[in-house]
């Protein structure tokens, strides 16, 4: 069954924000899984590079429907990148190989389950905030009132027109 993202997330700035969100979430969970299995986290520069790489991959994939298979492949690739970079930077802190494989696999599976729901939750929150902002703007904006045109005799012109708001009486001098 395809994971259907809202169309608003597949183009423009929303697509970029979506990719950054997925990149950060995926990298963060990959580092957490690696540390949970006894490994050390890669340097901040390496984490930044991995996050940008995963964000770029997510951006490329986000122009179409995501399937669980596509998501799992992307997340396993990210887990492998986090693991490989961590092991290259800290070869002494190996950790248990089977536990490492298990935690990275679980992290990828968790991401497949969480990312589509997190996107839905994020969209719901943004929609709610946007609707609330529109309601606030409506309250703050003055309501235009229709004007009532009244004809009065004038010594200079045959008829002069005054714009008076509805619900108010004309001035006493008229």
C-alpha positions in Angstrom: 0.0 0.0 0.0 1.6 3.4 -1.0 2.2 5.9 1.7 0.4 8.9 0.3 1.8 12.2 1.2 -0.4 15.3 1.1 0.1 17.0 -2.3 1.2 20.1 -0.5 4.4 18.3 0.6 5.6 17.4 -2.9 6.5 20.8 -4.3 7.9 24.2 -3.4 9.2 25.1 0.1 7.1 22.4 1.7 9.0 19.8 -0.2 12.3 21.2 1.1 11.0 21.4 4.7 9.8 17.9 4.4 13.2 16.7 3.2 15.0 18.5 6.0 12.6 17.1 8.6 13.1 13.5 7.3 16.9 14.0 7.0 17.2 15.2 10.6 14.8 12.6 12.0 16.5 9.8 10.2 20.0 10.8 11.1 19.1 11.4 14.7 17.5 8.1 15.1 20.5 6.4 13.3 22.9 8.0 15.8 20.7 7.0 18.7 20.5 3.4 17.5 24.3 3.3 17.0 25.0 4.6 20.5 22.4 2.3 22.0 24.4 -0.6 20.6 27.6 0.6 22.2 29.0 2.6 19.3 30.2 6.3 19.4 28.5 9.1 17.5 30.2 10.6 14.5 31.5 14.1 14.6 29.1 17.0 14.1 30.6 17.7 10.6 29.9 14.1 9.6 26.4 14.3 11.1 25.8 17.5 9.1 27.0 15.8 5.9 24.9 12.7 6.5 21.8 14.9 7.3 22.3 16.9 4.1 22.7 13.7 2.1 19.6 12.1 3.5 17.7 15.4 3.1 18.7 15.4 -0.6 17.7 11.8 -1.0 14.3 12.6 0.7 13.9 15.6 -1.5 14.4 13.5 -4.6 12.0 10.9 -3.4 9.4 13.3 -2.2 8.2 14.3 -5.6 6.3 11.0 -5.8 4.4 8.7 -3.6 6.5 7.0 -1.0 6.0 3.2 -0.5 7.0 1.4 2.6 9.6 -0.4 0.5 11.1 2.8 -0.8 11.1 4.3 2.7 12.7 1.2 4.2 15.5 1.2 1.5 16.2 4.9 2.1 16.2 4.5 5.9 18.4 1.4 5.8 20.9 3.3 3.5 21.0 6.1 6.1 21.5 3.6 9.0 24.4 2.1 7.0 25.9 5.6 6.4 25.7 6.5 10.1 27.2 3.2 11.1 29.9 3.3 8.5 31.0 6.9 9.3 30.8 6.2 13.0 33.0 3.1 12.7 35.5 4.9 10.4 35.9 7.7 13.0 35.9 5.5 16.1 37.2 2.0 15.1 38.0 1.0 18.7 34.4 1.5 19.9 33.0 -1.4 18.0 30.1 -2.6 20.1 28.3 -5.9 19.6 27.9 -6.6 15.8 24.5 -8.4 16.2 23.2 -5.8 18.6 24.3 -3.1 16.2 22.6 -4.7 13.3 19.4 -5.2 15.3 19.3 -1.6 16.6 19.9 -0.1 13.1 17.3 -2.4 11.6 14.8 -1.5 14.3 15.5 2.2 13.8 14.8 1.9 10.1 11.6 0.0 10.7 10.5 2.5 13.3 11.1 5.3 10.8 8.9 3.6 8.2 6.1 3.6 10.7 6.7 7.0 12.1 7.5 9.3 9.2 4.2 9.2 7.4 2.3 9.7 10.6 4.6 12.5 11.7 4.1 14.2 8.4 0.3 13.9 8.8 0.6 15.4 12.3 2.8 18.2 11.2 0.3 19.1 8.4 -2.6 19.0 10.9 -0.7 21.4 13.2 0.2 23.7 10.4 -3.4 23.7 9.1 -4.7 24.5 12.6 -2.2 27.3 13.1 -3.0 28.7 9.6 -6.8 28.7 10.3 -6.2 30.3 13.7 -4.1 33.0 12.1 -6.9 33.7 9.6 -9.4 33.9 12.3 -7.2 36.4 14.2 -6.7 38.5 11.0 -10.5 38.6 10.4 -11.1 39.8 14.0 -8.4 42.5 13.7 -9.3 43.7 10.2 -12.0 46.4 10.1 -15.2 45.3 8.6 -16.1 47.4 5.6 -19.5 49.0 6.0 -21.7 49.8 3.0 -22.4 53.5 2.6 -25.8 55.0 2.1 -26.0 57.7 -0.5 -28.3 60.5 0.4 -29.4 63.3 -2.0 -29.6 66.8 -0.6 -30.4 70.1 -2.3 -27.3 72.3 -2.9 -27.1 75.9 -3.9 -24.1 75.2 -6.1 -25.2 72.0 -7.7 -28.6 70.6 -8.4 -27.9 67.6 -6.0 -25.0 66.7 -3.7 -24.4 63.2 -2.5 -23.3 62.4 1.0 -21.9 59.0 1.9 -23.3 58.0 5.3 -22.8 54.7 7.1 -25.8 52.5 7.4 -27.6 52.7 10.8 -26.8 56.4 11.5 -29.0 59.4 11.0 -28.0 62.3 8.8 -26.5 65.3 10.5 -28.9 67.8 12.0 -28.0 70.5 9.5 -29.2 68.5 6.5 
